[in-house]
Amino acid sequence: MLIKERLDLSPKLRELDKSTEEVELSLRKLIITLLHDDISLIPYHIKQKADERIQRAAQKNPAFDLEKYQTFSGILEFFDLRDLQEAIISKSLWPEFETLFLNKETLTQKFNQLAELRNGIRHSRSIDEIIKKEGEAAIIWFTMLLEKYVP
């Protein structure tokens, strides 16, 4: 509970952290939906990174449910924000996402803004007003787009 609440964060940063997490979870749901729950469509090198993370987690924890992490949603839990970005803009998958995001450059810019805010919060770095405002704008941008496609 202490980790989730991040008592060291201001209420505003806690709210931004929560909103960032919601965007990340919605992006995972979007990927599953648009790829029709078919993990084989994910580029090999991206999936391989997640598989390696899953194996490391399984080796550290005897109670780890390896079977859960063989599903698409389980594997996506081990994708970080940049892995999600890389999958969406990959040459093979971009056609599935283009009608939603329209422009790779704009999408990349929004991912950069979101990642800067997210990493600042999660790694206890200073967050200036520009990072905060750009991150907030990215959250709004993603939220508005994703609410059309993710239940």
C-alpha positions as CSV (number, residue, x, y, z in Angstrom):
1,M,0.0,0.0,0.0
2,L,2.8,2.4,0.8
3,I,4.4,1.8,-2.6
4,K,1.1,2.3,-4.4
5,E,0.3,5.5,-2.5
6,R,3.9,6.9,-3.0
7,L,3.6,9.0,0.2
8,D,6.7,10.9,-0.8
9,L,4.8,12.4,-3.8
10,S,2.6,15.4,-3.8
11,P,-1.0,14.8,-4.4
12,K,-0.8,16.2,-7.9
13,L,2.1,13.9,-8.8
14,R,0.3,11.0,-7.3
15,E,-2.7,11.8,-9.6
16,L,-0.4,12.1,-12.6
17,D,1.3,8.8,-11.8
18,K,-2.2,7.2,-11.6
19,S,-3.2,8.7,-14.9
20,T,0.0,7.6,-16.6
21,E,-0.6,4.1,-15.4
22,E,-4.2,4.1,-16.7
23,V,-2.9,5.2,-20.1
24,E,-0.3,2.4,-20.1
25,L,-3.0,-0.2,-19.1
26,S,-5.3,1.1,-21.8
27,L,-2.5,0.9,-24.4
28,R,-2.1,-2.8,-23.5
29,K,-5.8,-3.4,-23.9
30,L,-5.8,-1.6,-27.2
31,I,-2.9,-3.8,-28.5
32,I,-4.8,-6.9,-27.5
33,T,-8.0,-5.7,-29.1
34,L,-6.5,-4.5,-32.4
35,L,-4.3,-7.6,-32.8
36,H,-7.2,-9.9,-31.9
37,D,-5.3,-11.4,-29.0
38,D,-2.7,-12.8,-31.3
39,I,0.7,-12.6,-29.7
40,S,2.4,-14.0,-32.8
41,L,1.9,-10.6,-34.5
42,I,4.2,-8.9,-32.0
43,P,7.7,-8.4,-33.5
44,Y,10.1,-11.1,-32.3
45,H,12.7,-8.8,-30.7
46,I,10.1,-7.0,-28.6
47,K,8.4,-10.2,-27.4
48,Q,11.8,-11.7,-26.7
49,K,12.6,-8.9,-24.2
50,A,9.4,-9.5,-22.4
51,D,10.0,-13.3,-22.3
52,E,13.5,-12.6,-20.8
53,R,11.9,-10.5,-18.1
54,I,9.3,-13.1,-17.4
55,Q,12.0,-15.8,-17.1
56,R,14.0,-13.6,-14.7
57,A,10.9,-13.0,-12.6
58,A,10.1,-16.7,-12.5
59,Q,13.6,-17.6,-11.4
60,K,13.4,-15.1,-8.5
61,N,10.0,-16.2,-7.2
62,P,9.0,-19.9,-6.8
63,A,5.3,-18.8,-6.5
64,F,5.4,-17.1,-9.9
65,D,2.6,-18.3,-12.1
66,L,4.5,-18.9,-15.3
67,E,1.4,-20.2,-17.1
68,K,-0.4,-16.8,-16.6
69,Y,2.5,-15.1,-18.4
70,Q,2.2,-17.2,-21.5
71,T,-1.0,-15.4,-22.4
72,F,-1.0,-12.2,-24.5
73,S,-2.2,-10.1,-21.6
74,G,0.3,-11.7,-19.3
75,I,3.2,-11.1,-21.7
76,L,2.1,-7.5,-22.1
77,E,2.5,-6.9,-18.4
78,F,6.2,-7.3,-19.0
79,F,6.3,-4.6,-21.7
80,D,7.4,-1.3,-20.6
81,L,6.1,1.9,-22.0
82,R,8.7,2.1,-24.7
83,D,8.0,-1.6,-25.7
84,L,4.4,-0.6,-26.2
85,Q,5.5,2.3,-28.3
86,E,7.9,0.2,-30.4
87,A,5.2,-2.5,-31.0
88,I,2.6,0.1,-32.1
89,I,5.0,1.9,-34.5
90,S,6.7,-1.2,-35.9
91,K,6.6,-1.6,-39.6
92,S,4.5,-4.7,-39.4
93,L,1.9,-3.4,-36.9
94,W,1.6,0.3,-37.8
95,P,-1.2,-0.4,-40.3
96,E,-3.3,-1.7,-37.5
97,F,-2.9,1.4,-35.4
98,E,-2.6,4.1,-38.1
99,T,-6.3,4.9,-38.3
100,L,-6.3,5.7,-34.6
101,F,-3.0,7.6,-34.2
102,L,-2.7,8.9,-37.7
103,N,0.9,10.1,-37.5
104,K,3.9,8.2,-36.1
105,E,5.8,11.4,-35.4
106,T,3.1,12.9,-33.3
107,L,2.6,9.6,-31.5
108,T,6.3,9.4,-30.8
109,Q,6.3,12.9,-29.4
110,K,3.4,12.0,-27.1
111,F,5.1,8.9,-25.9
112,N,8.3,10.9,-25.2
113,Q,6.3,13.4,-23.1
114,L,4.5,10.7,-21.2
115,A,7.7,8.7,-20.6
116,E,9.6,11.8,-19.4
117,L,6.9,12.4,-16.8
118,R,6.5,8.8,-15.9
119,N,10.2,8.2,-15.4
120,G,10.6,11.4,-13.4
121,I,7.8,10.3,-11.0
122,R,8.8,6.6,-10.8
123,H,12.5,7.3,-10.4
124,S,12.1,10.2,-7.9
125,R,13.6,12.8,-10.2
126,S,12.9,16.5,-10.2
127,I,10.0,17.3,-12.5
128,D,9.9,20.9,-13.8
129,E,6.8,22.7,-15.0
130,I,7.5,21.9,-18.7
131,I,7.9,18.2,-18.1
132,K,4.7,18.3,-15.9
133,K,2.6,20.2,-18.4
134,E,3.8,18.3,-21.5
135,G,3.2,15.0,-19.6
136,E,-0.3,16.2,-18.7
137,A,-1.0,17.1,-22.3
138,A,0.2,13.7,-23.4
139,I,-2.1,12.0,-20.8
140,I,-5.1,14.0,-22.1
141,W,-4.2,13.2,-25.7
142,F,-3.9,9.5,-25.1
143,T,-7.0,9.4,-22.9
144,M,-9.1,11.1,-25.5
145,L,-8.0,8.8,-28.2
146,L,-8.1,5.6,-26.2
147,E,-11.5,6.1,-24.6
148,K,-13.0,5.6,-28.1
149,Y,-11.4,2.2,-28.6
150,V,-10.8,0.7,-25.1
151,P,-13.8,-0.2,-23.0
